[in-house]
Amino acid sequence: MKNQLKNDQVEVIFDTFGAEMQSIKKDGIEYLWQGDKAFWARHSPVLFPIVGKLKNGEYHIGEDETNYKMGGHGFARDNDFELIHEDQNDLVFELTSNEDTKNIYPYDFNFKISYHLVDNKIRVRYVVENNDEKTMYFGIGAHPAFNVPFEKGDFEDYTLTIFPLEKRTFIPLNPPTGMIDLDAREEVHVHKLPLTRDLFNRDALVYTSSPKMEVTLTNNLDDHSVKVNWEEMPFFGLWSPYPAEAPFVCIEPWCGITDDDNTDGDITNKFGINSLEPAETFRCEYIIEIN
């Protein structure tokens, strides 16, 4: 089911399937990728309860060696959410654990996604509640894809600008496996990334975040831009498919990350994993600003 938030600046469309944002329009310009199976059929999927891939597509929990299988980026993006709140500026979607989710993720949980529209900004908030009697382990993240070009120019006319300009860790991906290579981490200063196809020739660019982050997508032809900012989301990815010449780029803040090549498969040891005790709640959020 489609839902809408709209004011005098921005119109945003959502779907209860995956609680996914599917369109962002301002002044008649579509900023969000509209999906094309030739490149990538999604728009802005929610990543939960893992970010990225699991080694061999499976995991176990601590000393319990029961293997659970789960596809990349988890299952939330492929489930129907319930719309539990709607007003002029807000939508709140909810996914609660059920028999199907517990077959691959053995926890009782409640997961809410809220969207708040104010002026030219969309605030996206994730809330995870552990309703189980045991510690819950999870990752969560965003995957919005933005049209390149917005309206004018070519892919190479656009630039990603990362702020603050300070040293951060680059975590390379191993393209054949989709795993990260923790042994090859390096400290870098990265600020401006002019878009080229070769920029993504080893899959997504993955970095550690500063406590406060913003990544802005601009072009050299007009003043239109997209800014994504967040706090306390420790990783982010930048991605466009390669070698396909896909007309979009993703800016992805994450609380979690794909498996590393040397993982032992125990989710309690997984690099970047979050843990939540019974009856506790986890929150994080990011903001998309359209100019």
Secondary structure, 3 states (H helix, E strand, C coil): CEEEEECCCEEEEEECECCEEEEEEECCEECECCCECCCECCCCCEEECCCCCCHHHEEEECCEEEEEECCCCECHHHCECEEEEECCCEEEEEEECCHHHHHHCCCCEEEEEEEEEECCEEEEEEEEEECCCCCEEECEEECCEEECCCCCCCHHHEEEEEECCCEEEECCEECCCCEECHHHCEEEECCEEECCHHHHCCCCEEEECCCEEEEEEEECCCCCEEEEEEECCCEEEEECCCCCCCCEEEEEEEECCCCECCCCCEHHHCCCCEEECCCCEEEEEEEEEEC
